[in-house]
Amino acid sequence: MAQDPFKKFKGQTAAALSKALAELGVDAEPALDRPPEGMGDLAFPCFPLAKTMRKAPNMIAEEIASKVRPEGMIERVEAKGGYVNFYVRFEDLAQPALEDAVARKESFGKGEPKGVRMLLEHTSANPTGPLHVGRARNPIIGDTIARILRMAGYDLTTEFYVNDVGRQVVIMTWGVKHLKLEREPDRDEDHYRYVLYYQQANRVVEEDEGAKAQVDAMLQKLEHGDEETVRLAREACEKVLKAVTASMRRVNISYDGFTWESRFVQDGTVDRIIEKLKGSEYCKEADGAFHLELESFGITGRETKWVFTRADGTSLYTTRDLAYHMDKFKRTDVAVNVLGEDQKLGMQELAAALTIMGVEKKPEMVYYAFVSLPEGRMSTRKGTVVYIDDLVDEAVDRAYDEVKKRRTDLSEERMREIARVVGVGALRYNIIRIQAEKQIVFKWEDALNFEGASAPFVQYAHARACSILKKAGERGPAAFDARKLVSDHEKALAKLVSSFPSVIQGCADDRRAHPLAAYAQELASQFNQFYRYMPVLKAEGDVREARLALVEASMWALRNSLSCLGMEAPEEM
């Protein structure tokens, strides 16, 4: 059974705080934050209570603090600057936390099984070419959240929804069939060739009415199951998808499964949904097309009309997406979608359509803002992109230059491997560290930053911990006394290590990745401070054993943080 003494301390603090608030007649949630260093181990901000209690926050804090009696893991309580600060009894926290980390190793921080099936859909890019950096934010955020959810104890499956029916795929397929490329791709891989077909075909279709008519006819054939058209589109999509997944593996991303959009057209699911929606009280017809009126679902303006079948009888992506979500809820308890912020309205409409279809469950959404270039938004169709493969190549090359400067003692093969690990880590970290809702303007110097808040900084702390443990030699079963850790550096590091399971659970609950990136940076920084001022190998007796246990526990917290962030943890750099 995993120990989580930090969670226990937080629970005791919340209970004591609730009791104090009740005694003061205050109806408020005992929301607890981690305060700045030196301001306690947990803090309750009193500022939100100032208006209702008609008192200054510092006076409220003093009243609450006076009502809390230190007991259990709470060593002391103090009011300061409008906060009630709670201090943990260090030995009650450190001993079980460090024992847990050293004993559980790769499982340190892993939550108990939740008994909940989750399906997380991410990437789901149109299979018309390689992924550019703007699109890469989706799979990197999605994969990281998936890793965190698994660590937290959820039974999770990841899935890529392949749009092999839409107009963009038809334009690409038409181009492959009818056009000769004007130029050869920069990289000799299928998806780089196919994206050129897609871009060239787009230009032709925009200028040539005959070509546009051929594409329209091909779209009709595809949706109505014409064998030759379905085969051509599927072959093109499979080639692109195979190359895209190979690119994703370079940044440590894989998928548990793929669902093809065409399946719901070909097995009759879409037709059955259309017929049911036509019978709904919300259904209206206009010029042969059918739509749902969604104003009563809180959707306003022109967007109240949700079209689900065109006048020519073909379905829309939205209709097929409805079929996909109905299928999802037969296979999972909780569905999580990672989508760009421009999909918010579409998901509101989908939720309304699910209700109309009698489906009570709704998908949870993780939205992210787009990545743009300094000169504007990226576009695969226009060819204004930075491809993820090029970025990985550049990251690894730059990392190799750094490794070569610092480690002339290593073989060429070993230098290349470290460069790959560091380069990919830098790339992933610089996307994950920024809150998903915040926009990113892509700049090479930021994306491949190896200094400051970066993956190499965390990876290096892990490698340093491994080096210390290697030099310490073989040790028997961990037997140490955390009370020997008496300095501020030791205590601060032990407290950070102890909070790792709670950080994982908090990120899982909130479906967020960036707090884990911040935690990993803080942990690496605190470990470096400890290492700088506290001798480990030169220490003696019980102090040496306690510090080695702290190093080993820190190493597992760093390694498991990196693993959840989708980054490798090198033992040397």
N, C-alpha and C positions, 0 to 999 in steps of 0.2 A: 504493500500500500504506500503510495507516494505521500511524502510529508510536504506541507506547505505552511510553514510557520508564519510567513508574512501575511498570508490570507487569514490565518487565525488571529494575528494581531489586528488586522484591519476589521475583522468581525467583532472582536472585543471592543475596539475603539468605537465602531458604529453603534454598538449596543449601549455603551456608556454615554455617548453623545445623545442618542435618542432619549435616554432616560433623563438627562439634564434638560433637554429641550422641552420634554413633557412637563417637568417640574416647573419650568418657567412659563408654561402655557403657550409655547411656540409650536406652530404646526409647520414643520420644515423637514425636508429630506436630509439625512445625515451624510451629505455629499462630502467626500474626503479627497484631497489632492495631495500629491507629493510636493512639499515646499522646497524652496532653495536650500542649499546646504547650510547647516547651522541653525535652521529654523524648525527643527523637529523632524520626525520621520513621516508623520501624516499631519495634515492641517485642514481645519474647517474654516472657510472664509465667511465672515459675518456681514459683509457689505450688502448682500441681498435682503437681510433682515432689518436694515436701518429704517426703511420707510414704514414697515408695519409696526415695528417696536418703538418708533419715534425716539431713537437713541443713536449716538455715534457708534460706529462699528467697534472701536476699541473698548467702549463701555460694555457693549453686548458680549464681546469676547471675554472680558473679565468676569461678567456674571456667569457665563456658561462654564468657564474654567473652575470657578469656585464650587460648582455643583458636581464636578467629576472627581471621583475618588480613585487615585491610582491603585490598581489591583491587576492581578493576572499578568499579562505581558506589558501592561502600561506602567512604565517606570515613573513618569511625571508628566504634568500638564501645565502649560503656561499660556498666558494671553500676551500677544505681541502684535502691534500694528494692525488691529482689526482681524486677526486670526487667532484661533485656538490651536496651539501646537501640541502634538502628542509625541512623546519619546518612548521608544521601545526598550524593554529590558534586554540588553544586548545578548547576554549569554543564552536567553530563552529563544532568541531568534537565530543566532549564528550557529550554534552547535547542531541543531537538527537540520538547518538548511545546508550547511556544508557537508554533513553526513549524507544527506539525500543526493546531493550533486555527485559526490565521489562514488556512491554506491550505484546510482542509476545510470550514470554516464550518458550515452546517447538518448536515454529516455528521460533525463532530467528536464523538467518543465512540461512533460507530457501529461495531459489531463486524463481523468478516468473516462472510459467509454460513455458517450452521451446517449447511446441508443437512438440516435437520430440519423436518418439517411439524408445526405445533402447532395445536390447536383449543381455544380458550378460551371456555367457556360462562359467561356472567354475566347478571345481572338475573333472567331467567326467572320473573318475578313472575306470579301468576295475573292474567289480563286481566279483572279485575272493577272497575277504577277507577284513578284516578291514583296515582302512587307517593308514599308518604309518606316522611318523612326517615329513618325506621327502615329502610325498604327501599332507600333511595338509597345506603346505604353499600355495598351489593353492586355496583351498576354503576360507582360512582366508583372503588372499589378495583379492580374487574375491568378497567375501561378503562385505568387507570393502569398496571397490570401488563402489559396488552397492549401499550401504547406502549413500555414498557421492554423487553419481549421483542423487539419489532420492532427497536428501536434496537440491541439486543445481537446482531442478525443472524439471528433466527429467522424462518422463513416461517410467519406466524401468521394465523389466521382467527378472528374473534369470532362468536359465535352466541347467539341468544336462543331458548330452548326454550319454545314456547307451549303452555300447558296449556289446551286447548280441549275436554277430555273430562271433567274432574273435576266433582265435585258442586257446588263453588262456582260454576263457570261455568253449570251447569244451573240453580242457584238464581237467578242473575242473569237468565238467558235466560227463565226462567219468570216472573220479576217483570216483565220488559219486555213479555211477552205478555199477562199477566193483571192487572197492577196499574196504578192511576193514582197518580202521585206525590203525596205529601202536601204537599210543598213544592218550590219551584224551586231548582236549584243556585245557589251563589254565583257560579260562573263558567259562562258559556254555552258549554261545550265538552262533547263527547260523553261523555268518561270521567267528568266530574263528574256528569252526569245518570245514567249507568249505575251509578255507585257508590251513588247514592241508591236505585235499583231494588234493588240487591244488599242493602243494609242493611235496607230495608223488607221485602223478600221473606224475609230471614232471620228477622225477627220474626214474620211471618205463619206461616212453616213450623214454627217452634218451638211455636206456639200452636194451630195448626189441623191436625188429623190428615188432613183431606181434601186440604189443600194439600201436605202432606208426601207423601201417596200419589201425587199428580200429579207431584211432583218425582222420586220414585222411578221412576215409569213413564217419565218423560222421560229419565232417566239410562239406563234399559234401552234405550230406542229409540235414543238417541245412540250407545251402544256397538255396537248391532247394525246401525248404518248407515241408520236411517230417514231418507230424503232430506229431509223437511220439518224434522225436528229438527236434523239436521246443518247445514242451511242457516241456520236461526235462530241456532244457537249460533255458527256461523262468522261471520255478519254482525255479531253483537254483539261478538265477540272482535276482529274486524278494526277496528271503530270505536274500541274502547278502545285497541287496540294502536297504531293510527295516532296517537292523541292522546298516548299514553305516549311514543312515539318522538319526537314533536315536543317534549315536555317535556325529554327527554334531550338533544336537540340544543341546548337552551338552556344546558346545562352541558357542551357540547363532547363529547357521547357519541353514537356511531353504531354500527351493527352491520353486519357483512359478510353475515349471513344469518339466516334464521328457520327453525326446524324445528317443524312442527305435530305435537303429540302424536297427534291423530286419524289421522294418516297410517299409523301402525303398527297401528292397529285395522283401518282400512279396507282396507289391502293384505294382510291376513292374517298379518302378521309376529307379532302377539301370539298368535294362535291356534296358530301353529307352535311358538312358544316354550313355551306352556302344555302342548302335547302332549309336547314333549321333556322338560320338567321333570317331568311325570307319570310318565315312564319312568325317572326317576332313582332311585338307591338311597336318596336323602335325602328322597324325597317321601312324605308321609303324608296321609291323609284324615281329616277330622273333621266330621261333620254335613253332608256334601256339599261342604264347602270343602276346597281342597287347599293344603298348605303344605310348605316345606322345613324339615327339622330341621338347624339350623346349629351345634349344640353342638360338633361336632368341628372347627369353624372358629374356635374361641376365643370364641364368642358365648354368653353365659350368661344365666340367669334366664328370665323369661317371654319375653324377646326371641329365644329360640332358634327360635321358630316364625315363619317368613317366609311369610306367606300370599300366594299369587300368583293365586288365582282364588276368588271367592265361591261360595256354595252355589247361587246363581242363574245361575252360569256367566259372570258378568261379571268382567273383569280389574280389577286395582287400579293405582293410579298407579305403584307399585313395579314391577309387571310391564312396564308401558309404558316406564318409565325404563330397565329392563334392555334392552328393544328398542332404545331410543335410543342407549344406550352401545355396543351391538353394532354399530349403524350407524356411530357415530362412529369406531370402530377400523378400519372399512373405508376411512375417508377421511383418517385422520391417523396420525402416528407417536406423538404425545404428546397426550393429552386432559387439560386442566386445568379443574377446576370451582371456581367461587367460590360458597360456600354459607355459610349461618348455622351457628353452632356446634351448634344443635339437630339438625343433620343427620348428625352423626358416626356414630351407630349405624346409621342408614339406609345410609350409604356402606360401612360394614363389611359389612352384609348384602348390599349390591349386589356388592361384590367377591367374596363367597363364591358368589353366584348366577352371576357371570361365570365363575368357576372351574368350577362344575358344568356350565355350558354349553360348556366347553372353550375359553374365551377366556382367553389368558394375560395380555394387557395389562390394566392397571387404571388408572383415572383418578387423576391427582394432585389433591390437595385444597388449596384455600386457604380456611380457615375464618375467620369474623369474628364478634365478639361484637355483641350487638344495641345499637341506640340506643333509649333510653327517654326519656320525659318525667319531670320531677321527681316527678310524681304517679303514675308507673307506666309499664308497657309500652304502646306504641302498638298499636291494633287497627283495621283497616279496617272489620271487621264491626260493631264497637261504635261506630265514628265518633270514637274518641279518637286523633286524628292531627294532625300538622303536615305539610301537603302540600308537595312539593318546589317546585311553581310559586309558592306563596305565599312560600316561603323565598327563592327567586331574586328575586322582586319586591322583597321587603324588603331584601335585600342590595344590589340595584342602587340602590334609593331612598336607602339610607344612604350608599352610596358617592358618589352624586350630591351629597348635602349636603356631603360632605367636599371634593369637587372644586370645587363652587361657592364654598366658602370660600376656597380656595387659588388658583384659576385664573380670576379674573374677566376675564382677557384672551382667553379662548377663546370660540368661538361656542357657542350652545346645543347644536347638533348634535354638536360635538366633545366637549363636557362629558358629554353623554348616552352617547357611545360609550366614553369612558374609564371612566365609572361602570359600564357593563355589563361591561367587561373586568375591572375591579377587583373588582366585586361577585361575579361568578362565580368569579374566582380565589380570593377569600376563602372562599367556600363550599366549594369543592373542597379547598383546602389544609387547612382545619380538620377535615375528615374523614380525609384521607390522612395527616396528620402523626402521628396516633395509631396505634400498633401495632394491627393488625387484631384480635388476640386480646383486646384490652382493651375493656371496655365504655365506652360514651359516654352520659352523661346530657345530653340536648339542652337547651342554654340559649341564648337569642338572643344574649346578650352575648358568649358564647364563639364561637358560630358565625360572628358577623359582626365579630369583632375585627380591626381594621385596624392595630393596634399590635403591637410585639414580634414573636413568632414567627408571622408571617402572610404570605400571598401578596403583599399590597401592598408589604411590606418588600423582597421579592425583586424584584418588578416595578419598584420605584422604583430599585433598584441598577442594573437593566438599562437603564432610561431615562436614568439619569445617565451610564452608560458610552456610550450612543448620543449623548448631548449633547456629551460630550468629543470623540468622534470626529468629529462634525459640525463642531464649532468648529475642529478641527485641519485641516479641508479635505482636498482630494484628496491622496493619497499614492501613490507608485509602488509597485512590488513590495516586499513587506516585506523589509527588510535591516536587521537589528539584531543586537546583541551582548548576550546575556543576562547576561554577566559584569558589565555596567554596573548591574545590579540588585543593589545591595549592602546595602540596609537590611533590617531584620527584617520590616518591613511588605511590602516587595516580594517577599522570598523566601517568606514565608508564603503570600502570594496566588498566586505562581507554582506553589508546591507543591500548593496546593488545586486549581488549574486542571488541573495534570498528572494528578491522581488521578481526574478525571471519568470517563474510559473504564472504569477499574476499579470505580468506584461503580456504573455502569450494569451491568457484567457481574456484580457481586456481587448486586445487586438481582434481576437476571434469574435467576441460579443459585438464589437462595433464594425466588423468587416473592414478593418483598416490595416494597412501595412506600414505606413510611415512612422508610427510611434515605436515600432520594433527597430527600425533603422536608427532612430534617435537614441534608443536604449543601448544599442550595440556600440554606438560612438561614445556614449557616456561611460559604458563599462570598460571599453578599451582605454579611454583617457584615465579613468580611475586606476586601472591596472598599471598603467605606465607610471602614475604618481607613486603608487605603492612600491613598484619595482625600483624606482629611482632612490627612494628614501629608506626602504626597509630591506636590509640584507637577508637573503633567504638561505643560500647555500653556506654562508659563513656563520649563520646563527647556530646555536647549540641547543641540545636537549629538547625539552618540551616546546620551546619557542620555535625551533627549526621545524618540528613536526606540525605545529599549528600553521606556520606560514606555508609549508609545502601543501598542506590540505587546502589552504586558501588559494594557492596557485592552481592546484588541480581542479578545484570547484570553479574557479574563474575560467579555466581552459574549457570546461564542458559548457558553461554558460555562453562563452564566446562561440564555440564550435556549433552549438545548437541554434544560436541566433543566426549565424551565417548560413546554416542549413535551411532554416525557415525563410531566409531572405533569398535563397536560391544560389548561394555563393559557396564555393569550395573553401575549405579551411586548411591552408598549407602548413606543414610542420616546419618548413624553413623558407626563408625569403632572402 
